[in-house]
Amino acid sequence: MSVTENRKPGRPRDPDLEARRKAQILDTAARVFATFGFANTQVQTIANHLGVGNGTVYRYFPTKEQLFLSAVERGLKELEAEMDGVLAQPHQGADLIRAAVRAYLGFFHRRPEMAELFIQERAAFPHHHRPLYFVTKNAEAECKHEAFFNHLVSAGAIRAVPRERFFNVLGDLLYGTILTNLLTGRPSDPDAQAADVLDVVLNGVLAAKETR
């Protein structure tokens, strides 16, 4: 029997091609879900934007729910990777806070659809929602945030306030900025908004004579 007769029909699977196709589907799905909403989006619509049959989408994501949640999860991982990269840079003291705030707002400026998906996830899957980067809800995040916070305190950049309070307040300010940009439709300038947040957080609003 020849080698040709022993070989199974069809091309071998290409993992790189499958990874690229999956990423393409998630990119398109994120934009379509952000535009039309989870409830109003059909998988066929996403397939049409991709120029493929909906069977191709279902091969990678068996349900619309799984496709939506996978798009959200991918966005969270991209945000986490970008922020981890910033915190790993050799910034010192308050410069580390400045770099982190600019990177956070810059991510959502480049990827506004992700802010919309995070809102939709809260509404459609209230028990599935995962917190965004600055909220510590798992051991890995706690470890990274503890190192970040301890560096700031040891460098004399911030007061030794409770760590959870620091991250909650900073996260609320940044997420509130992102949501306001989205819900009001105001043009966002991440550098200008980062400067405003940093000015209030780092310098406060009280005159020196009023501080206690």
N, C-alpha and C positions, 0 to 999 in steps of 0.2 A: 504494500500500500504506500502511495507517495505521501510526501509531506503535505502537499496541497489537500489531499483527501483527509488527513488527520486534523487539519486546522478547522476550528469552529467558524461558522459563517459570521459575517458582520465585523465591523471595526472594533478593536479593543477600546475599552473605556479610557478616556483621557481625563485624569483628575484635575489637571489645570484648566482644561476647557470647562469642566463641570463647575469648578469654583468660580470661573469668570461668568458663566451663565447665571449661577445663583446670585452673584453680586449684582449683575445687571437687573435681574428680576427684583431684588430688594431695593435697588436705587429707584427703579421705575415705580414700584409699589408704594414707596414712601411718598413720592410726589403725588401720585394719584389719590392715595388715601388722604393726604393733607388737603388736596383740592376739593374732593367730593365728600369726605367723611367716611368712616368705617361702614356705617349702615347703608349708605347710598352707593357704595362702590361694588361693582361686580368684577369677579376675576376675569371675565371676558374683556372688560374695559382695560385692565392692566395688560392682558395678552395683546390686545389691539395696539396699545402704545408700543409694545415690544416688537410687533410684527410677527407674532407666532400664534399658534393655536393654544387655547386654554389648557389643553392636555399637557403641553410643555410646562406650564406653570404648576399644574397639579402634580406633575412628576416630582417636583422639588418640594412642594408645599401642599400636602393633601387637602387642607381646608383654608378658607379665607381667614379664619381666626389665627391659624398657625402662621400664615403669611404676614398678617398684620403684626403679631407679636414678635416675629422674627425680625421685621423691619425696625421695630422699636428697640429690640435687644441689640441689634447691630449698631444703631445710633448711639446707644449708651456705651457700648464697648469702644466706639470711635472717640467719644467724648472722654472716656476714662483714659484711653491710650494717649490722647493729646495732653491731658492734664498731667498724667504721670510723667510724660516727657518734659514738661515745664518744670515740675518739682524736682526732677533729677538733674537739672542744669545747675551750674555753680553760682546761683544767685545768693546774695547775702541779705539777711535781715528783711527790712521792709521791701526791698527790691523783689523778694520772692513773692510777697503778696501782690505787688504790682503786676508782675509777670503772670501770675495765676489768674487774676481778675481780667486782664486784657485777653488772655487765651480763652477763657470761658465765654466772654461776650463775643469774641471773634468767631468762635465755633458756631454759635447760633446765628451770627450775621451771615456766615457762609452757608449755613444749613438751616434756613428758617422753617423748612418743612418738619424738622425734628421737633421743634417746639410745639407745632400743631399736633403731631402724633402723640407727644407726651400728654397733652390735654385730652385727646380722644381716648387714650388708654385709661385715664382716670375715670372717664365717663362710661366707657363700654366694659371695662374689666376692673372694677373698683378693688377687687381682692387680689389682683395680679400686679398692681402697680409697684414698681421699684423706685426708690428714691434716686434723685440725681446726685451728682458727684460729691457735693459738700456735706451731704447728710450721711452720717455713719450708721449703718444698719447691719454690717457683717464684720467678721474678724479681720478680713484682709483690708477693708477700708479703714477700720479702727487702727490697724498697725501703721498704714501709710499716713493717716491724719495725725496720729500721735507723734511720728517722727517730724512731720511738717510743723506741728504746733510747738514741739519741744525745741526745734531749731530756732523758731521765732522768739521764744521766751529766753533761751540761753544767749541769743545774740543781743538781747536787750531791746528788741524791736517792738514787743507788745508787753502789756501787763499780764501777769499770771491769772487771768480770768478763767473760769471753768471752760474746759476745752469744748464741750458740747454746746455751750452758749456761744462761743466764738464762731463755730461752724454753722450753727443754726441761723444766727443773725446774718453772717456773710452770705450764706446760701439763699436766705429769704430775699435779701437785697438784690442779688444777681438774678434769681429766678423771677422776682417781681418785675425787674427791668425787662427781661425777655418777654414775659407775658404781656406787659403793657405795650411793648413794641408790636406784638402780634395782634392784640385785641383792638388797639386803636388805629393800627395801620400807619403809625408815625414812622417816618424814615429813621433808620437807626445808624448811628455812627459809633461803632464799638470803641474806638479810641477816645472820643469825647465822653461817652457814657462811662467808660472805665475811669477816666480822669475825675468825673463828678463823684462816682461811688468812692473812689480812693480818697478824694479830698475829705468827704464826710467821715468815712471810716477811720482814716489815719489822723486827720487833723481835728475832727469834731466840728461843732458849730458854735460852741460857746466861746466868748471872748475870755482871755486868760484870767481876768479878774473875777469871772463868774464860775470858773472851775473849782471843784472841791476835791 
